[in-house]
Amino acid sequence: MSTTPTLTETPAALRPRRRLLRGLPWLVVRQHRTALACVLGIAVLGTLWIVYQRYEMVQLLDARGWPEKEVRYAADDSRGYSHVHSLLNALPLVLAVFVGAPLIAGDRESGTAQLVTTQSVTRRQWLTAKLGFAYALALVCGLMLSAAFTWWWKPHRSLFFTKWVEGPIFDNTGPVLPALLLFMTAAGITIGVLLRRLVPAMAVALGFTAVSAYVWDEIRIRLGSTQMFTYPKDSDLPARFDEAYEVDRWVGNAQGELFGWGTCAEATEKAQNACIKEHGIINDVIEYLDYDQMAAMQWTAAGLLLAGTALLTGFVLWRVSRRPL
């Protein structure tokens, strides 16, 4: 039987290779392949580092007999945790400055946007492909790192000094990190669309990231409903408050009047006792957030961030569709 190829057969070496992506999505990925490789590389290495840190901690705890035995171990005092914390804090900045800001501004400045949209591709198709690339990258990185960090922290949260409502924990576990990365990416894109120049857009995105981090610290604590608890002065809080986050503290009298914590901070013990007797202070009072509120607060935070992402995306689509490239 002859094995000579016929005229209608194409040698395998000459057949075009099948690509996972084609057309405009392939062009966008190829255009931003350096940013894609760097950001994905950071996320993958960060995830592997978290997995390693958890494994190392579990081995140490098992050797010491935890949780049957009480162990003095602070997970967030380790060098590994500080590296993870620095990485997770830096990722929103990286996405805003090096992915979001150049996404549209870079194409406008170089003329790529005008070239692409004259090659049988509409402006909306080009913009959708660009946004899809950036948001997919942010979402994948956020889900990967958040899942790994939550897996590390949640079963061992009693060993972390950092409280659950504080940024290093709250912003990097559950749904918050993916939503935060999406929002910061959208913010960077919006800044790039408004400024239309690459370097100024990246500089402004850097400043926006710093300011938004400060504002977010103020918002986060207000996402939950605080509660009050009164207990005898100078006594210990019940064990159920070990995971509660203390927002504020006062002293109070039998009539329910509250005074600032330092009301009777006098120079001598005799003066302190006289002040306490004068005001009738018999109780300590704390305002706190209970750990049980964490899930609801995180989903509320994620909802706010996703709503912000949707608003910024809508503005970008409107702006680019009505302004010359």
VEXDREN-2710 file (C-alpha; in Angstrom, 1 decimal):
% VEXDREN-2710
k/r/px/py/pz
1/MET/0.0/0.0/0.0
2/SER/1.5/3.4/-1.0
3/THR/2.2/5.9/1.7
4/THR/3.0/8.8/-0.7
5/PRO/0.9/11.8/0.2
6/THR/-1.7/12.9/-2.3
7/LEU/-2.1/16.5/-3.6
8/THR/-5.0/17.1/-1.3
9/GLU/-3.1/16.2/1.8
10/THR/-1.1/18.8/3.8
11/PRO/2.0/17.7/5.7
12/ALA/1.6/18.1/9.5
13/ALA/4.6/20.5/9.7
14/LEU/2.8/22.9/7.3
15/ARG/-0.6/22.8/9.1
16/PRO/-1.4/25.9/11.1
17/ARG/-1.2/25.3/14.9
18/ARG/-4.4/25.6/16.8
19/ARG/-4.4/28.4/19.3
20/LEU/-6.4/28.7/22.5
21/LEU/-7.1/32.3/21.6
22/ARG/-7.6/33.8/18.2
23/GLY/-8.2/37.2/16.7
24/LEU/-8.4/40.2/19.0
25/PRO/-8.1/38.3/22.3
26/TRP/-4.9/36.7/21.1
27/LEU/-3.6/40.1/19.9
28/VAL/-4.3/41.7/23.3
29/VAL/-2.6/38.8/25.2
30/ARG/0.4/39.0/22.9
31/GLN/0.6/42.8/23.3
32/HIS/0.6/42.5/27.1
33/ARG/2.5/39.2/27.4
34/THR/5.2/40.8/29.6
35/ALA/2.7/42.2/32.1
36/LEU/0.8/38.9/32.0
37/ALA/3.8/36.8/32.7
38/CYS/5.1/39.0/35.5
39/VAL/1.8/39.4/37.3
40/LEU/0.8/35.7/37.0
41/GLY/4.3/34.7/38.0
42/ILE/4.0/36.9/41.2
43/ALA/0.7/35.3/42.0
44/VAL/1.8/31.7/41.4
45/LEU/5.0/32.2/43.4
46/GLY/3.1/34.0/46.1
47/THR/0.6/31.1/46.3
48/LEU/3.4/28.5/46.5
49/TRP/5.1/30.6/49.3
50/ILE/1.9/30.7/51.3
51/VAL/1.4/26.9/50.9
52/TYR/5.0/26.4/52.1
53/GLN/4.6/28.7/55.1
54/ARG/1.4/26.9/56.1
55/TYR/3.1/23.5/55.8
56/GLU/6.1/24.7/57.8
57/MET/3.8/26.1/60.6
58/VAL/1.7/23.0/60.7
59/GLN/4.8/20.8/61.1
60/LEU/6.1/23.0/64.0
61/LEU/2.7/23.0/65.7
62/ASP/2.2/19.3/65.4
63/ALA/5.7/18.7/66.9
64/ARG/4.6/20.9/69.9
65/GLY/1.3/19.1/70.4
66/TRP/-1.0/21.9/69.3
67/PRO/-4.0/22.3/69.7
68/GLU/-4.1/19.8/72.7
69/LYS/-1.3/21.8/74.3
70/GLU/-1.1/25.5/74.6
71/VAL/1.6/26.8/72.3
72/ARG/3.3/30.2/72.4
73/TYR/3.6/30.9/68.7
74/ALA/2.9/34.2/66.8
75/ALA/2.5/33.4/63.1
76/ASP/2.6/37.0/62.0
77/ASP/6.0/37.5/63.7
78/SER/7.7/35.3/61.2
79/ARG/9.7/36.5/58.3
80/GLY/7.6/34.4/56.0
81/TYR/4.4/36.2/57.0
82/SER/5.9/39.6/56.5
83/HIS/6.9/38.6/52.9
84/VAL/3.4/37.4/52.2
85/HIS/1.9/40.6/53.7
86/SER/4.2/42.8/51.6
87/LEU/3.3/40.8/48.4
88/LEU/-0.5/41.0/49.0
89/ASN/-0.3/44.7/49.9
90/ALA/1.7/45.5/46.7
91/LEU/-0.5/43.6/44.3
92/PRO/-3.3/46.2/44.0
93/LEU/-0.6/48.8/43.3
94/VAL/1.0/46.6/40.6
95/LEU/-2.3/46.0/38.9
96/ALA/-3.4/49.7/39.0
97/VAL/-0.1/51.1/37.9
98/PHE/1.4/48.5/35.5
99/VAL/-1.7/46.9/34.1
100/GLY/-4.6/49.3/34.4
101/ALA/-3.1/52.7/33.7
102/PRO/-1.1/51.6/30.5
103/LEU/-4.0/49.5/29.1
104/ILE/-5.7/52.3/27.2
105/ALA/-3.4/55.2/27.7
106/GLY/-0.4/53.2/26.2
107/ASP/-2.4/52.4/23.0
108/ARG/-3.6/55.9/22.6
109/GLU/-0.1/57.4/23.0
110/SER/1.5/54.9/20.6
111/GLY/-1.2/55.0/18.0
112/THR/-2.1/51.3/18.4
113/ALA/-5.7/52.1/19.2
114/GLN/-6.2/54.0/15.9
115/LEU/-4.5/51.3/13.9
116/VAL/-6.4/48.4/15.4
117/THR/-9.8/50.1/15.1
118/THR/-9.3/50.7/11.4
119/GLN/-8.6/46.9/10.7
120/SER/-12.3/45.7/10.7
121/VAL/-12.4/45.9/14.5
122/THR/-14.9/48.2/16.1
123/ARG/-13.9/50.5/19.0
124/ARG/-16.2/48.6/21.4
125/GLN/-14.7/45.2/20.4
126/TRP/-11.2/46.5/21.0
127/LEU/-12.2/48.0/24.4
128/THR/-14.1/44.8/25.5
129/ALA/-11.0/42.7/24.7
130/LYS/-8.7/45.0/26.6
131/LEU/-11.0/45.1/29.7
132/GLY/-11.6/41.4/29.6
133/PHE/-7.9/40.7/29.6
134/ALA/-7.2/43.1/32.6
135/TYR/-10.2/41.9/34.7
136/ALA/-9.5/38.2/34.0
137/LEU/-5.9/38.7/35.1
138/ALA/-7.0/40.5/38.3
139/LEU/-9.7/38.0/39.1
140/VAL/-7.5/34.9/38.7
141/CYS/-4.7/36.4/40.8
142/GLY/-7.1/37.5/43.5
143/LEU/-8.9/34.1/43.7
144/MET/-5.6/32.2/43.8
145/LEU/-4.0/34.2/46.5
146/SER/-7.1/34.7/48.6
147/ALA/-7.9/31.0/48.7
148/ALA/-4.3/30.1/49.7
149/PHE/-4.1/32.8/52.4
150/THR/-7.6/32.0/53.8
151/TRP/-6.6/28.3/54.0
152/TRP/-3.5/29.3/56.0
153/TRP/-5.1/31.8/58.3
154/LYS/-8.6/30.6/59.2
155/PRO/-7.8/27.3/61.0
156/HIS/-4.9/29.0/62.9
157/ARG/-6.3/32.5/63.5
158/SER/-5.8/32.2/67.2
159/LEU/-2.1/32.2/66.6
160/PHE/-2.1/35.6/64.7
161/PHE/-1.7/38.8/66.6
162/THR/-3.3/40.7/63.7
163/LYS/-7.0/41.1/64.3
164/TRP/-9.5/39.8/61.7
165/VAL/-10.9/43.3/61.0
166/GLU/-7.4/44.8/60.2
167/GLY/-6.3/45.1/56.6
168/PRO/-3.6/42.3/56.5
169/ILE/-6.3/39.8/57.3
170/PHE/-9.7/41.3/56.2
171/ASP/-8.5/42.5/52.8
172/ASN/-6.6/39.3/51.9
173/THR/-9.1/36.6/52.8
174/GLY/-12.5/35.6/51.4
175/PRO/-14.0/37.6/48.6
176/VAL/-12.4/40.9/49.4
177/LEU/-9.0/40.5/47.7
178/PRO/-10.4/39.6/44.2
179/ALA/-12.9/42.4/44.4
180/LEU/-10.2/44.8/45.6
181/LEU/-7.9/43.9/42.7
182/LEU/-10.7/44.3/40.2
183/PHE/-11.5/47.8/41.6
184/MET/-7.9/49.0/41.6
185/THR/-7.5/47.7/38.0
186/ALA/-10.6/49.5/36.9
187/ALA/-9.4/52.7/38.7
188/GLY/-6.0/52.5/36.8
189/ILE/-7.8/52.0/33.5
190/THR/-10.1/55.0/34.2
191/ILE/-7.1/57.2/35.1
192/GLY/-5.4/56.2/31.8
193/VAL/-8.5/57.0/29.8
194/LEU/-8.8/60.4/31.4
195/LEU/-5.2/61.4/31.1
196/ARG/-4.4/59.7/27.8
197/ARG/-0.7/59.7/28.5
198/LEU/1.2/56.7/29.8
199/VAL/3.7/58.2/32.4
200/PRO/1.3/60.7/33.9
201/ALA/-1.4/58.0/34.2
202/MET/0.9/55.6/36.0
203/ALA/2.0/58.4/38.4
204/VAL/-1.5/59.4/39.2
205/ALA/-2.5/55.7/39.6
206/LEU/0.3/55.3/42.1
207/GLY/-1.0/58.3/44.1
208/PHE/-4.6/57.1/43.9
209/THR/-3.5/53.7/45.3
210/ALA/-1.9/55.3/48.4
211/VAL/-4.9/57.6/49.0
212/SER/-7.5/54.8/48.5
213/ALA/-5.7/52.5/51.0
214/TYR/-6.0/55.2/53.7
215/VAL/-9.7/55.8/52.8
216/TRP/-10.4/52.1/52.8
217/ASP/-9.0/51.7/56.3
218/GLU/-11.6/54.2/57.5
219/ILE/-14.5/52.5/55.6
220/ARG/-13.7/48.9/56.6
221/ILE/-14.3/49.4/60.3
222/ARG/-17.7/50.9/59.6
223/LEU/-19.0/47.9/57.7
224/GLY/-20.1/46.1/60.8
225/SER/-22.5/47.0/63.7
226/THR/-20.7/47.6/66.9
227/GLN/-22.0/46.2/70.2
228/MET/-21.5/47.3/73.8
229/PHE/-20.5/45.1/76.8
230/THR/-20.3/46.2/80.4
231/TYR/-18.3/44.3/83.1
232/PRO/-16.9/45.0/86.6
233/LYS/-14.0/47.4/86.6
234/ASP/-10.5/45.8/86.6
235/SER/-11.9/42.3/85.9
236/ASP/-11.0/40.2/82.9
237/LEU/-13.2/39.9/79.8
238/PRO/-14.9/36.6/79.3
239/ALA/-13.1/34.1/76.9
240/ARG/-15.7/34.6/74.2
241/PHE/-14.2/38.0/73.5
242/ASP/-10.9/36.6/72.5
243/GLU/-11.7/37.0/68.8
244/ALA/-13.7/40.2/69.2
245/TYR/-12.2/43.5/67.9
246/GLU/-12.3/46.3/70.4
247/VAL/-13.3/49.6/68.8
248/ASP/-13.4/51.8/71.9
249/ARG/-13.4/51.6/75.6
250/TRP/-14.9/53.6/78.5
251/VAL/-15.6/53.5/82.2
252/GLY/-19.1/53.8/83.7
253/ASN/-21.1/54.2/86.9
254/ALA/-24.2/52.4/88.1
255/GLN/-26.5/54.9/86.4
256/GLY/-25.1/54.0/83.0
257/GLU/-23.1/57.2/82.5
258/LEU/-19.9/56.7/80.4
259/PHE/-16.6/58.5/80.9
260/GLY/-13.5/58.4/78.9
261/TRP/-11.0/55.7/79.6
262/GLY/-8.5/58.2/81.0
263/THR/-10.9/60.1/83.2
264/CYS/-9.3/59.2/86.5
265/ALA/-5.7/58.9/85.3
266/GLU/-4.4/61.0/88.2
267/ALA/-0.8/61.2/89.3
268/THR/-1.2/59.4/92.6
269/GLU/-3.3/56.4/93.7
270/LYS/-5.0/58.4/96.3
271/ALA/-6.2/61.0/93.7
272/GLN/-7.3/58.2/91.4
273/ASN/-9.4/56.6/94.1
274/ALA/-11.0/59.9/95.0
275/CYS/-11.8/60.6/91.3
276/ILE/-13.4/57.1/90.9
277/LYS/-15.4/57.6/94.1
278/GLU/-16.6/61.0/92.9
279/HIS/-17.9/59.7/89.6
280/GLY/-19.1/56.5/91.0
281/ILE/-17.2/54.4/88.5
282/ILE/-17.7/50.7/89.0
283/ASN/-17.6/49.3/85.4
284/ASP/-15.5/49.0/82.3
285/VAL/-17.3/49.3/79.0
286/ILE/-16.1/48.2/75.6
287/GLU/-17.5/48.8/72.1
288/TYR/-16.6/45.8/69.9
289/LEU/-17.2/44.0/66.7
290/ASP/-17.8/40.3/67.0
291/TYR/-15.9/37.8/64.8
292/ASP/-19.3/36.3/63.7
293/GLN/-19.7/39.5/61.6
294/MET/-16.7/38.9/59.5
295/ALA/-18.3/37.1/56.6
296/ALA/-21.1/39.6/56.3
297/MET/-18.7/42.5/56.5
298/GLN/-16.4/40.9/53.8
299/TRP/-19.3/40.3/51.4
300/THR/-20.5/43.9/52.0
301/ALA/-17.0/45.2/51.2
302/ALA/-16.8/43.0/48.1
303/GLY/-20.1/44.3/47.0
304/LEU/-19.0/47.9/47.4
305/LEU/-15.8/47.3/45.5
306/LEU/-17.6/45.4/42.7
307/ALA/-20.2/48.2/42.4
308/GLY/-17.3/50.7/42.1
309/THR/-15.7/48.5/39.4
310/ALA/-19.0/48.4/37.5
311/LEU/-19.4/52.2/37.7
312/LEU/-15.8/52.8/36.5
313/THR/-16.2/50.3/33.7
314/GLY/-19.4/51.9/32.5
315/PHE/-17.7/55.3/32.5
316/VAL/-14.8/54.0/30.5
317/LEU/-17.1/52.5/27.9
318/TRP/-19.1/55.7/27.6
319/ARG/-16.0/57.9/27.5
320/VAL/-14.1/55.9/24.9
321/SER/-17.1/55.4/22.7
322/ARG/-17.8/59.2/22.5
323/ARG/-14.3/60.7/22.4
324/PRO/-11.8/60.5/19.5
325/LEU/-8.9/58.1/19.9
END
